[in-house]
Amino acid sequence: MRQLSAHDAGFLYSDTLHSNANVTLISIYDQSTAPGGKVRFKSILAHIESRLAGLPVFRSKLLRVPMELDHPYWIDDPNFDLEYHVRHIALPKPGDWRQFCIQASRIHARPFDQNRPLWEIYVVEGLDSLLELPQGSFALLIKIHHAAVDAAGGSRMAMLLHDLTPHVAAPPPPRPWFPQPQPSQAMLLLRAWWHSVLSPFELRTPLARRLADSANALQTFANDLLHHPEQVVATRFNTVVSAHRVFDTRRFAVEEFDAIRRLVRGATVGDAVLAVCGDALRRHLLALGELPEAGLNAITPFQESAGGAPAERPPELTWQRVPLHTELTDPVARLAAIAAWTAKFGAGAGHAAAAQGQHAAAATLARSGKMHGLLGLSASRHMPASACMVTNVAGPDVALYLNGARMTYFSAIMPISDGMGLVFAVTSYDGRIIISPTSCRELLPDPEAFTQHLRDAFQDLLALAGAVNVPPRPAAAPRARSERPRASARDSGSRPGPSAGKAATAPRAARAGRPRSAAPAD
């Protein structure tokens, strides 16, 4: 039995009927690398079962304390059924990329049955109408509640489910598993009483430790608002979100982002990603006639060492507000301004508040979480913290395999909430950076157009980087944008495709299908 931290429990408390904290990791695989060129659903099921010992949260369900007097606990699910959580579906016709995004968004938006472990895996076949993908490709959608895993934990989970080589021995028979008994209600209430007694004393130490840090951070935040009040601007994304999610994606080569960041001395790849996201947001709002004159901001989460011994104080998740400088028309000036800001400022003003929240009484956090949507939405209309969120889910820089099938694509769908209706999930895998905006259907009715803005913003910066960093070449034919055959995996701004080394293609996925065998088969 393990109790949720205040931070993790907060994701549960903030769930509503139209907004939840689900995170969905999306992977696409080329099964031609698997033994025999085929991966069957039953073998995927057996593979996941063989890895359950390293993923205890997969067999754990929530146990809530009566009257929410304390944070919930993870306990073993005595009725755990792997086949309930791992499901096999086919992509509805016409089976194109747009239909795949719609299906993934619908799966992502559905709330969990909180009487069971908070995760589901969908094996999706029927991707053969996507000519950009190798024949027989299939997808894996790993959906899990944010209370069960954070971004770093999601990356570790993905690594545990995969191998570094396509040649892996058959998994051994699973060891017997015996769930631990559930604690009594009396024991839960006794623990809740004891924690409520300790909370005020536990709160004192981090408050004293963070006093100087929080004073400096709050002064910086206040000065920013006082001297730049024009930055506090609401957009269409600072309002109520619906229950219908939308998602799309674009993929870029890391080396091309590295070329872009060299446009500005001292800039990082992360700065370049923020500049591209900010330019895409600017283009989108400008096309709608809704671009504010003042620059917009993004919230970016990051883990910071909390100081002290690592065993005593693990890294803390905190947030910083980064100006996207959407008021600037010059993309290089935007990158320079973002790089200057990130070089100057560290943790944001929310750091101390987050540290204090770890020791607040559970009942207080539960009630404040349920009020978060109403109060956060009201505040966002008058003084929004940001126009969007940009969050990173780092993946490995080497190829991964599932039952011998090579992963060719890795992205994520992130949770949105009232007042925060646009989130960019930035994932990295095997030399590529994938940017995937998540929103709701009412706020972003055309996600394909939005991701086209992402591609255009990237291409503009890349063209400038090529003019500065790349020596002149002999007159050679440029990569043709109009080519439709199988896309290069490193194509600038492409959607999913196979391995690298082929000609670049147009950004939109090919819609015309051709007869292919479905994958994987039962």
RAGI-V923484 format. One record per pair of residues at least 24 apart in sequence whose C-alpha atoms are under 6 Angstrom apart, sorted by sequence separation. I is the first residue (numbers start at 1). GAP is how many residues later the second one is. D is the distance in Angstrom with one decimal. If there is no record, write none. Layout:
BEGIN
i:I gap:GAP d:D
i:I gap:GAP d:D
END
This chain:
BEGIN
i:119 gap:24 d:5.5
i:298 gap:24 d:5.2
i:481 gap:24 d:5.4
i:482 gap:24 d:5.3
i:119 gap:25 d:4.2
i:297 gap:25 d:5.5
i:481 gap:25 d:4.8
i:118 gap:26 d:5.8
i:297 gap:26 d:4.3
i:118 gap:27 d:5.7
i:297 gap:27 d:5.1
i:320 gap:27 d:5.9
i:296 gap:28 d:5.7
i:320 gap:28 d:4.3
i:319 gap:29 d:5.8
i:295 gap:30 d:4.8
i:296 gap:30 d:5.9
i:295 gap:31 d:4.8
i:399 gap:31 d:5.6
i:295 gap:32 d:4.7
i:397 gap:32 d:5.2
i:398 gap:32 d:4.6
i:96 gap:33 d:5.7
i:294 gap:33 d:5.8
i:318 gap:33 d:5.2
i:390 gap:33 d:5.8
i:394 gap:33 d:5.5
i:395 gap:33 d:5.1
i:396 gap:33 d:5.3
i:397 gap:33 d:4.0
i:86 gap:34 d:5.9
i:88 gap:34 d:5.8
i:90 gap:34 d:5.3
i:95 gap:34 d:5.6
i:96 gap:34 d:5.6
i:388 gap:34 d:5.0
i:389 gap:34 d:4.7
i:390 gap:34 d:4.7
i:391 gap:34 d:5.3
i:392 gap:34 d:4.7
i:393 gap:34 d:4.8
i:394 gap:34 d:5.3
i:395 gap:34 d:4.9
i:397 gap:34 d:5.7
i:85 gap:35 d:4.6
i:86 gap:35 d:4.7
i:87 gap:35 d:4.8
i:88 gap:35 d:4.8
i:89 gap:35 d:5.1
i:90 gap:35 d:4.7
i:91 gap:35 d:5.1
i:388 gap:35 d:5.6
i:392 gap:35 d:5.9
i:86 gap:36 d:5.9
i:90 gap:36 d:5.2
i:455 gap:38 d:4.9
i:380 gap:39 d:5.6
i:377 gap:41 d:5.7
i:377 gap:42 d:4.8
i:282 gap:44 d:5.5
i:373 gap:45 d:5.9
i:278 gap:46 d:5.1
i:61 gap:55 d:5.3
i:61 gap:56 d:4.2
i:60 gap:57 d:5.3
i:275 gap:60 d:5.3
i:231 gap:63 d:5.5
i:230 gap:64 d:5.3
i:231 gap:64 d:5.5
i:4 gap:68 d:5.9
i:271 gap:68 d:5.6
i:4 gap:69 d:5.7
i:3 gap:70 d:4.1
i:2 gap:71 d:5.4
i:2 gap:72 d:5.1
i:264 gap:72 d:5.8
i:267 gap:72 d:5.1
i:1 gap:73 d:5.6
i:1 gap:74 d:4.8
i:298 gap:88 d:5.1
i:297 gap:89 d:4.8
i:298 gap:89 d:5.9
i:300 gap:89 d:5.9
i:297 gap:90 d:5.7
i:298 gap:90 d:5.0
i:299 gap:90 d:4.6
i:300 gap:90 d:5.2
i:298 gap:91 d:5.2
i:300 gap:91 d:5.8
i:78 gap:101 d:5.6
i:76 gap:103 d:5.2
i:76 gap:104 d:5.9
i:30 gap:107 d:4.9
i:29 gap:108 d:5.4
i:29 gap:109 d:5.5
i:28 gap:110 d:5.7
i:28 gap:111 d:4.2
i:27 gap:112 d:5.5
i:27 gap:113 d:5.2
i:26 gap:114 d:5.9
i:26 gap:115 d:4.8
i:25 gap:116 d:5.8
i:25 gap:117 d:5.0
i:24 gap:118 d:5.4
i:24 gap:119 d:4.2
i:23 gap:120 d:5.7
i:23 gap:121 d:5.5
i:22 gap:122 d:5.8
i:23 gap:122 d:5.9
i:70 gap:122 d:5.1
i:22 gap:123 d:4.4
i:69 gap:123 d:5.9
i:21 gap:124 d:5.8
i:22 gap:124 d:5.8
i:50 gap:124 d:5.8
i:21 gap:125 d:5.4
i:218 gap:131 d:5.1
i:217 gap:132 d:4.5
i:11 gap:136 d:5.6
i:214 gap:138 d:5.3
i:8 gap:139 d:4.5
i:105 gap:140 d:5.3
i:105 gap:141 d:5.6
i:238 gap:142 d:5.9
i:101 gap:146 d:5.9
i:234 gap:150 d:5.9
i:232 gap:151 d:5.5
i:203 gap:156 d:5.2
i:199 gap:160 d:5.8
i:199 gap:162 d:5.9
i:280 gap:173 d:4.9
i:280 gap:174 d:4.8
i:241 gap:177 d:5.3
i:254 gap:177 d:5.4
i:280 gap:177 d:6.0
i:240 gap:178 d:4.6
i:254 gap:178 d:5.1
i:279 gap:178 d:5.8
i:239 gap:179 d:5.8
i:253 gap:179 d:4.5
i:254 gap:179 d:5.9
i:239 gap:180 d:4.7
i:252 gap:180 d:5.6
i:238 gap:181 d:4.0
i:252 gap:181 d:5.2
i:276 gap:181 d:5.6
i:238 gap:182 d:5.5
i:251 gap:182 d:5.8
i:276 gap:182 d:5.7
i:251 gap:183 d:4.3
i:237 gap:184 d:4.6
i:250 gap:184 d:5.7
i:250 gap:185 d:5.5
i:249 gap:186 d:5.7
i:249 gap:187 d:4.2
i:248 gap:188 d:5.6
i:247 gap:190 d:5.9
i:247 gap:191 d:4.8
i:246 gap:192 d:5.8
i:246 gap:193 d:5.4
i:245 gap:194 d:5.8
i:246 gap:194 d:5.2
i:245 gap:195 d:4.2
i:246 gap:195 d:5.7
i:244 gap:196 d:5.4
i:245 gap:196 d:5.8
i:244 gap:197 d:5.7
i:260 gap:202 d:5.8
i:260 gap:205 d:5.3
i:259 gap:206 d:5.9
i:18 gap:224 d:5.8
i:18 gap:225 d:4.3
i:166 gap:235 d:5.7
i:164 gap:236 d:5.1
i:163 gap:237 d:5.7
i:253 gap:237 d:5.1
i:162 gap:238 d:6.0
i:163 gap:238 d:5.1
i:166 gap:238 d:3.8
i:162 gap:239 d:5.4
i:155 gap:240 d:5.9
i:162 gap:240 d:5.2
i:252 gap:240 d:4.8
i:252 gap:241 d:5.2
i:151 gap:242 d:5.4
i:251 gap:242 d:4.9
i:250 gap:243 d:5.0
i:251 gap:243 d:5.2
i:250 gap:244 d:5.5
i:251 gap:244 d:5.9
i:250 gap:245 d:5.3
i:71 gap:291 d:5.4
i:70 gap:292 d:4.7
i:69 gap:294 d:4.9
i:68 gap:295 d:5.8
i:6 gap:352 d:5.0
i:13 gap:353 d:5.4
i:132 gap:354 d:4.6
i:14 gap:355 d:4.8
i:132 gap:355 d:5.3
i:13 gap:356 d:4.8
i:14 gap:356 d:5.5
i:13 gap:357 d:5.7
i:133 gap:364 d:4.9
i:134 gap:364 d:5.9
i:132 gap:365 d:4.9
i:133 gap:365 d:5.6
i:34 gap:370 d:4.0
i:33 gap:371 d:6.0
i:34 gap:371 d:4.8
i:33 gap:372 d:5.3
i:31 gap:374 d:4.3
i:30 gap:375 d:5.4
i:29 gap:376 d:5.7
i:30 gap:376 d:5.3
i:29 gap:377 d:5.3
i:29 gap:378 d:4.4
i:28 gap:379 d:5.7
i:29 gap:379 d:5.5
i:131 gap:379 d:5.8
i:28 gap:380 d:5.7
i:28 gap:381 d:5.1
i:138 gap:381 d:6.0
i:27 gap:382 d:5.4
i:136 gap:382 d:5.9
i:27 gap:383 d:4.6
i:136 gap:383 d:4.9
i:26 gap:384 d:5.6
i:129 gap:384 d:4.2
i:26 gap:385 d:5.2
i:25 gap:386 d:6.0
i:26 gap:386 d:5.6
i:25 gap:387 d:4.4
i:24 gap:388 d:5.5
i:24 gap:389 d:5.1
i:23 gap:390 d:5.9
i:23 gap:391 d:5.1
i:126 gap:392 d:5.5
i:22 gap:393 d:5.7
i:21 gap:394 d:5.1
i:125 gap:394 d:5.2
i:19 gap:398 d:5.7
i:96 gap:415 d:5.9
i:40 gap:480 d:5.1
i:39 gap:481 d:5.6
i:40 gap:481 d:5.1
i:41 gap:481 d:5.2
i:40 gap:482 d:5.4
END
